[in-house]
């Protein structure tokens, strides 16, 4: 990136007086389009952003609070009804002076929280204090590198790394999946049916194939033949259907089931 372009970012970020203006400066520089109605600060498939105006991210308590806020959104993506948005593999916390990039999956033990240790009904801007404290106590939080984006050299390193993550060309082992639960069952079925409904539709309802597919060891997929063998209903009747490999692998790269 040219010095002129970086100077434009510096000029834009210096003028920022609100979180929204910080977001706009980042979105403009990194060429990210966004929906102003979105509850999340800035979502991309590679990076989920959480912006502040001037939060002093070098302070571990402050960055733990901002990180906790971002984990509320990650949890919504993982367990919620939105089928279009995957879980970005990276989180970026940023304000007018500093920025942090971290792998989302490093914080999985917090946002998974199947035991209900934290109060996830709170608004993300006011995260559970226990969650903030527990994040603060981790070596991950202490060891996060905080970029000083007010200097050209630090910003250049940060920008290069962020651009790579925005491209989202990443190994699957650092990407988390969305979960199929009783709460999002219907919306996930609608998404599954949109992809596979025409391929399985016959005398059985497509929902029966979906139920078979999400049950452990109940559907056997033959990738070399692009065919799936479904075990349907209590009788266990086997039905073989042609399912394109790219479609089947795409769906199961996004989801996994823990409830069935």
N, C-alpha and C positions, 0 to 999 in steps of 0.2 A: 504494500500500500504506500502511496506517495506521501511525502511530508505535507503537501498541500491538503490532501484528504484528511490526514490526521489532525492538522491544524483546524480544519473545519469542525471535526468532532470536538476538539478542545473548546472552540468558540461556542458551539452549541451547548455543551455540558456546563460551561461557566455561566451561561444565561439561565440555566434551569433553576426554578424556584420551588418546584413541586415534584412529587414522584412521577406524575404523568409526563412532565417535561423531560425528566431523566429517561423514561421509557421511550419517548419520541426521539430523543437524541440517539439512543442505541438502535432503535428500529430503522431510522434513516441511514445511519452509517453502515449497518450490516444488512441493509436491504431486506428487512423483514416486514411483511404485511401482517396486520392484526385487526381483530374485531374489537372495537371499543366497548361492546356490550359484554365481552367475555369477563367472567369473574376472576380469571387468572390474569396476572400482570401481563405476561407475554408467553404464548405457547408456540413451540415448534416441535416437530417430531424428534429432533435431536436434543433440544435444550428447553427446559422450563425456567423462565426468569422470574425473579422476585426483586422488584425495585424499591428503593427507599430514596428519600431526598438526601439526608446527611446523617447516617446512622453510626459511623465509626466502626466499621467492620473489623478493625484490628482488636477491638475489645471482644473477648471471647463470649461474654454474656450477650452482647448485642448481636453478634453473628449467630449465636445459638438460637436466639429469639427469631431472627429472620429465617433461619434454616427450618425451625419448627413450623413457621407459617407456611413455607413451601411444601412441607410434608403433608399438611392438610390437603393441599391440592393433589399431591401424588396419590394419597389414599382415595380421594374421590375418583381419580382416573382408574385406580386398580379395582375398586369395589362398586363403582357407580354405574349408572345406566347409560352413560355416553359411550356408544360403540365406535364412534368415529376417531376418537383420540387415543393413541397409544401412550404408554408411559415413556417419556423422554429419558434416555440413559444418563443425561447430565442435568445438573442444576446450576444456575448462575445467579448469584446474589450480587447486587450492584447498587451503588449510589454515586454521588457526584465526584467522590474522591477515590473510591476503592472498589474492588470486585473480587469475587471468589468463584471458582469453578470446582465442582465435586461430582463424583459418580453417584447417581441416584441409588444404586443398589447397595452402596455402603451403609445406607440408613434404613435398610429393609426391616431390620428387627424392630424399629420404631413404628414405621407406618403400617406394617402388617398387623401388629397388636391384636391378635385374635382373642386374647384374654380380656380385653377391655381395660387395660391398665391406665389408659389416658382418655380424657373426655374429648371425643371427636365431634361432639355436637356444638362446641364453641365456634365462634367465627374465627377464620384463619388469622385475622389481624390481632386476635387476643388468644393465642394458643395456650393450652394447658401449661401452667407454670412447672408442673412436674416433668412434662416432656422437655421443656427448655432446660431444666436443671440436669436431667439425665443426658441430654445431648452434650451439654457443657462439660460433663464429667468424662466424656470419651476422649481417647487419644486422637481419634479422627478429627474432632472439632478443634483440639489444641494445635494439631499439625497442619491444618489447612493453610495453604499459601494465600496471603492477601495481596493482591496486585495493587500497587499505587498507580492508578490510571492517569494521574496528573503529570507524570513524566513520560516523555516520548518512548524511551526504551522499554519501560515496564508495560506501557499500553500496547506497544508493538508485539511483545511476547504474548500478552493476554489475547490480543485480537487474532493473532495467528492460530492460537489454540482454539479459540471460540469458533472461528470459521471452520476448522476441521470438524468440530463437534456438530455444527449446524448442518454440515453435509450428511451427517448420520450414516456414514459408511463404516459400520462398527461390527465387531464380533458379537454373536448372540449371547455369549456368556456374561456380558455386562448389561444386558437388557432384561428388565423384569416384565412379567406378563400380567394382563388383566385377569381377574378371577370371576368365574361363573358361580353365582350364589343365588339363594332364593330371592334376594332383593332385586337382582337385575336379570333374572331368568327370562322374563318375557322380552325385554329389549334385546338380549343376546340372541334369543331364538329368532326374532325378526331379522337380525343381521345375518344369522346363519341361513335362514330361509331365503333371504335375498340372494345369497351366493349359491346355495345348493338346492333350493326348492324345485326348480325345473328339472334337475338331474334325478331326483328321487321320487317325484310325484307319480303315484299310481293309486291302487286301491287303499293303501294305508295313508293316514294323515302324515304330512311332512313332519309334524311335531314328534311323531313316534320315532322317526329316524334321528331327529335331533336328540331326543332323550337317550337313544341307544349310543349315539356318538359321544355324549359327554359322560357316560357311565364307564368306569374303569374296566378295561379289558372286554368291552362289549362290542366294539367295532374293530375290525382288522383291516388295515389299509395296505394295498399292494402298490407301492409307488411306481415300480417299473411298468405296471399295467394300467396305472391311473384308475384303479377300481377299489371300491370299498365294500366290505362284507359286513352288513349290519345284523345284529341279533335283536329281533323285534318282539316285544311283549313278554308275558309270562311263559308262553309256550316256547320261546327261544327260536322262532322261525327265522331262518337265514335268508337275507335278501342281498343280492349283489348288484351294485350300481356303479356306473361309470362316473367318476369324480375326477376332474382335472387335477393333476398333481400340484400345479402352481396355486390353485385355489385352496386345496386342502391344507397344504403346508403353510399358506398365508394365514388362514384362520387360526391354526394351532400354534403359529408363531406369536399370535397376539394373546391367546387365552389359555388358561388351564382351569380345571374343575376340581374343587376340594369338597364339594357338598353332596356328590352323588356316587 
